[in-house]
Amino acid sequence: MGGEWKYVTVNDVAAPTRNAIVGGPFGSDLVSRDYTATGVPVIRGQNMGARWISGPFVFVSEIKSQSLAANLACPGDIVFTQRGTLGQVSLVPESSYRSYLISQSQMKLTVNPAVADPLFIYYLFISDEQQNYIRQHAIQTGVPHTNLGILRSTPIPLPPLDEQRAIAHILGTLDDKIELNRRMSQTLEEMARALFQSWFVDFDPVHAKAEGRWKKGQTLAGMPPEMWDLWPDSFEESELGPIPKGWSVGRLGDCIDLNPTRSLRKGEVAPYLDMANMPTQGHTPDDVVPRAFGSGMKFVNGDTLMARITPCLENGKTAFVDFLNEGQVGWGSTEYIVLRPRMPMPAEFAYCLARSSSFRDFAIQSMTGSSGRQRVPSEALSKYPLVIPRSDGLGLFGKYARVLLERGSKAVVEARKLSNLRDTLLPKLISGELRVKDADKFLFKRGIA
């Protein structure tokens, strides 16, 4: 650590104002009946876990928030979890909300801008050293928790203010790029699902032809004229209601295999995806690690995985497998169902189907078992009624959706590389081991700075 760095306490960097370090309201001062549809957002544990506080929120009225004015947090404040998931730290963002109310399980720090940079303090607290300090000084009686006294007396290294800002800028730039890549991946995945919804649920191209809005030789919503012949121009009745003429109605089991056989030897090390890393949004898992095979569902590239147990099914835990090497077999929880379409149905069709609201509702309604441990049997899913398009339309969808999901996966891979880089730089910058000018050169060589 450079000589100009010093150790101080959190109390030393707090703003010289009342309630600069404060906890949430007393229990009876904020209860569920205080929540309203709109108003001042309440920060709870589920709104933390990332750099910025984010929704969805519950709200209280302006009048209620003013009665708890001491417990309000404003943009730039840092929020810590006091009980529950200790170690959670997030910043209050600049947004359309002027203030937020912290819940009983949080603490808030308003930083003195003449002494410390809030973003630097945030990165300091997500470092391994500070996370270990939080855990080691937690009060273990009952639910592990901390308190304002411990927070105030927490020692932290503090460089000069300009160096704090420079460190925060470097790490913040990396986080901005990580978030941009993740948003890009999510947008691309949403585009693939929107295409599925338009073509195979709402039948938009068929409606456009039937209503005369799409004529031969014309373009429709990005669809070139040569696609005109792929779509029927009328509907026919079916057990599911009107469907495009020439299409058929079947059951999911007629065209998609559930839990197909894959081969892995006991003890063989293979990519492992646990339930915690299954995405609730987007198609790409957060992390896949090597692990010796024990027992669980096996999968290959092109498979779709969906959780079959409560509450993971209701939460939307679903993934598209495109992260394995060629010929590789991965494995995961026994609580997955694996879906693999048969030709000519493209692999991406099963993923988009598994993400659709009608399919999700059918799966949830088909769950069996005791309360809290309910599961959907694969046999029940095989009976899901399905409109089966013609093969030429399926092939076209697969071509478009594949490009979108592949681009989304590349964005996630890039985000992971940047995350690893940030995690490597963070402790070195926070401790002073790596100086700002050296970090700038390091990033410049990689085209990041």
N, C-alpha and C positions, 0 to 999 in steps of 0.2 A: 504493500500500500504506500502510495506517495506520501511525503512528509506533510503536504498541505491537507491531507485527509484527517478527519478526527472522528472519534466516537461520541455520539450524543444519545439522548433518549427520544422516544416519540414525543414526549411532552415538550422537548426543546424545539421541535419543528412545528408544533401546533400554533394556529393563529392566536394572537393575543385578544381573543374575543370570548364572550360567554358561550358555553356549549360547543367549543371547538372540538372537544373529545366528549362524546356522549353516547349512551346506550339507547335502546328502544324504550317505548312506554312500559309502564307497569302493566302486568297481565290484564287486570280488569279495565284498564283505560283504552284498550284496543281489542275488540272481540269481533267475531265474524259478522254479527248483525250490524256492525258499523260500515261494512263494505257497501259500496254503491257501484252503479254501472259506469259512471264517469266521475271525474274530479281529480284529486291528487293521487298519483300512483303510490302504492305501498311496496317497498323493497322487501322481498322474502328470499329464502334460500334458493328457490328455483329461478330467481332473477339474476343470480350470481353464477360464478364458474368460468366467466370469460373476462376479457379486459374491461368491457363496458357493461354496466347494468342494462338488462334488456327485458322486454316483455315475453309473454303476456302478463299483465299486471291485474291485481285487484285495486280498487280505488276507495278513497274516503272523500267525504264532502269537504269543500273549502272551510266550512265552519268547524268541522271536526279536526282538520289539519291545523287550524289556528289554535285550537285548544291544546294541541300537542306540538306547538311551535318549537319547543326545545329539542324535539326529536326529528326535525326536518333536515334533509341533506340537499345540497345544491350542486350544480355542475362544478366539477373539479374536486369534489369531496371524495374521500376514500372510505369504502364500506367494508367491514370485517365481519365474519360470522363469529358470534359469541358462543353459541351452542349448536350442536348438530355436526355439520361437516366443517370441522375446524380447519383453518388454513385457507378457506375461501376469501379472496380479496378482489374487489372490483371498484372501478371508478364510476362516478356519476357523470353521464355524458351531457354535452350540450344538446338540447332537444327542444321540442315544443312544450315540455313541462318545465316550469320555473323551479319547482322543488319536488321532493319525494319524501315520503314518510318512511322511516326505517321501522321494521317490526321488532318484536321483543327479542328476537334471536340475533340481532345485528348491533354493531357499534359503528360510529361514524367519526372520521377525523377530518377536520378542516385544516389544511396546511397553511402555514405562514409563507406567502409567496416571496417574502424578502429573505427567507432562510432556506427554503427547500422547494423543489419542483414536484408537484403531485404525481406526475407520471413516473419520475425517478423513484419516488417512495413506493409506488405500486410495484415496479419491477423489483425493487429491493425485497418486498414482502413475498413475491412469488419465487424467489430464489430458494434453493435447497437449504441454505444455511438458516434463513428466517423461518421457513416452514418447519425445520427441525426444532427451532427454538419454540415455536408455538406449541408443537406437540409435547415437547419436554416440560413445558411450564403450564400445561393444561391442568385444571383441577379435575381429578378422576372420580370424585364423589358423585354417584348417580350417573347421569349423562355427562360425558366429558365436556367441559366448558372452560371458558376463560372469563376475564372481567376487565373493567376499565383500569383498575390499578395495575394489572399485569401489562396491559397495552401501553399505558403511560410510561412505565419504567423499562420497556423493551429497548435494549441498546441497538443502535444502528450506525453503520459507517456513513459518513457524510463528507463528500468532496466539496470543493467550491461550487457555487451555484451555476456558473457557466459550464462547468464540467458535468454537473447533474443534467443540465438541459441537453448537452451534447450526447450523453449516454442514453438519455430517454429518447432522443431523436433517432439514434441508430436502431435501438430496439423497437421503437414505435414504427419506423419505416419497414422493418422486417414484418412486424405484426400486420401492418396495413397491406403488405403484399400477400401475406398468408390469407387474410380475410378476403381480399379481392379474388384470389384463386378459388377459395371455397364458395364464394357467392357465384362465381362464374360456373363452377361445376354444378351447383344447385340449379342455376338458371337453365343450363343445357339439359339437365335431367327433367326439369319441368317442361321444357319444350318437347321432349320425347313423349312425355305423358299427355301433353296437350294434343299432340298429333294422334295418339292412340284414342283419346276421348273423341276427337273430331271425326276420325274415320270410322271407328268401330263401335262407338257408343251412340254418338249423336248423328252419325251417317251424313255429315255435312255435304260431301261431294255429291251424294245421291240426291239429297234434297235440292241442291243447286241445279242439277240436271233436270229433275222432275218439275221444278218450278220455272224452268227456262232461264235461270240466272247464269248458267254456264253452258255456252254453246260451243260446238265443235270449232276448233281453231282459236279459242279464247283461253286466257290464263285465269285461274281462280286461286286467290289467296296463296300465291307463290307456287301453285301447281301448273307446270307448263302444259301447253296444248296437247302434247303427245300422251299425257296421262288420261285424257278424256275417255278413251276407249276402255280403260280399266274399270270404270264404274258403271253400274246399272243406272237406268234412267227412271226406274219406278220401284214400287214396293209390293210385297205380297204378304198375306196374313200368315202368322205362325203362332205357336203356343206362347211366345213371348211378345206378341203384338206384331205390328208391321216391321218387316225386315227387308233389306235390299233384295230385289228379285234375283234368283239364282244362288243366293247364299243359303245356308242351312242352319238348323238348330241342333245342337248336340249337348253332351255333357263334357265337363272338363276332362274327365278320364278318357274320352274318345280321342283326344289330340294332345294331351300333356301327361307325361309320366310323373308320378308322385313317388319320391324316395327311390329313384333308380339305383341299381346295384353299382357300387364303386369298390375298388379293391385297395386296401391298406393292410399291411401286416401289423400285428400287435407289437408295439414298441418302436415301430418305424417313425422316425422324426419327419413331420410334415407340417405345412402351414396350418395354424390353429386360429379359429375365429370364435372368441367367446361372446356370450350374450351382451356383455357390457359394451362391446365395441360394435355391435350391430347398429346401423344407422336408423334413426326414426325419420330422418329427412335425407333425401339424396340416395344414391345407389351404392356409394363406396364406403366400406367399413373404416372406422377410425384407425384401427391397428390390427395387424395380423402377425402372430409370432410363431416361431418353430417350437413344436412340442411333440413328445413321443405319443403315438396313437394309443389310446386306451379304449374308450367306447364313445361313440357319438356318430352324428350324421356325416357322411362323406360326400364331397362335391368336387366338380371340375369346372373349368371356365365355361361360361354359357348357362350355368345353372342359376336359378333364382332361389334364395333362401328367405323363408319367413318364419317368424316366431309363432308357435302354436299355443303357448301358455299365457294365462293372464298374469300380470297386466301388459306383458310385452307385446302380445298381439294387438290389444287395443291401442297401445302407444305407437304402433306402426313400424316395429322393428323388421325391416326388410332389406335385403341386399342383392345386388347382381354380381355374380362372380366373374371378374375379368382381371383379377390380380395375381393369378397363378402363372407359373412358367408353363410352356408347352408340355403337355403330357403329365403334368403334376396333379396330384390328388390332395385336396385339403380336407380338413375335418373340423367339427365344432360341436356345439351342444346337442344333446339328445332331444332338446325341445325345439329343434328346427324341423320344418318340412321343406324338402327339396323339390322344386318343380323344373321339369325339362320338356319343352315342346318336342313333338315329333315333326319331322319334315312333312310338308313344306312350311310349317309355322316357324317363324324365326324365334330365336332365344329371347330377344328383347320383348316379344309379345307377352310372354309369361310374366316378366318383371312388371311391365306396365299394368297388366291385369291384376297382379298381386297388390299394386298400389291403388287400384281403383276403389272408390267408395262402396260400390255395390258388392264387389267381391269381399271387401273387408267386413261389411255388414253381415254378409252370408256366413263368413267364417266365425264371427263373434256369436251369431245366433245359433251356430252349430256346436258350440262348446259344450262339453259334458264334464261331470266330476263334481267334487265337493267345492263349496265356496272357498275362493282364494287359491285353489289349485286346479282350476278348470283348464281343459285343453280342447282343441279342435282335432278330431280324428282325421287322418288323411282320407279315410273311406268317405267321410262326409263331404270333404272338398271335391272328391272325384265326381260328385253328383251335381256340382254347380252348373246350372243351365247357361249355355254359351252360344252366342251367334258366331258361326264359323264362316269367315269371308272366303272369297275365291283366292286361289293360290297366287295369282298375279298381284293382287292388292297386298297380300301378306308379304310377298317378296319385296315390293317397293317400300313398305313400312320398315321391314328389317334393314334395308339399305340406309334409309334416312336415320332411323333410331340408333343404329350401330355407330354411325359417325358422331352423333350427338353424345352418346354415352362414352365413346372412346375419348373424345375431347374433354369431357367432364372428368374422366379418370386421370388424364394427363395433368389437368389442373390440380387435382388432389395430390398427385405424386409430387408436383412442384411445391405445393403447400407443405407437404411433409418434409421435403428437403430444407425448405426455409425454416420450418419449426426446429429441425435438428440444429441448423446453423444458429438460430436464436438461442436455443438451449445451451449451445457450446459457448457462445459469446457472453451470455448473461452473467454467469458467476465470475468470469474473468474481468468483465467491465465493472461489475458491482464491487468487487474486491480491490480494484485498482491494479490487478495483475496485468491487464491489457489496457494500455492507454488509448484514448479516443483516436489520436492520429494514426495509430497502428491499426485500429479496427476499421477506420475509414479506408485505409489502403487495402486492407483485406477484402472489404466489400466491393471496392472499386474494381479490383482484379476480376471479380465475379459478376461484374455488370449490374450490381445492386444499388450501390450508393449513388 
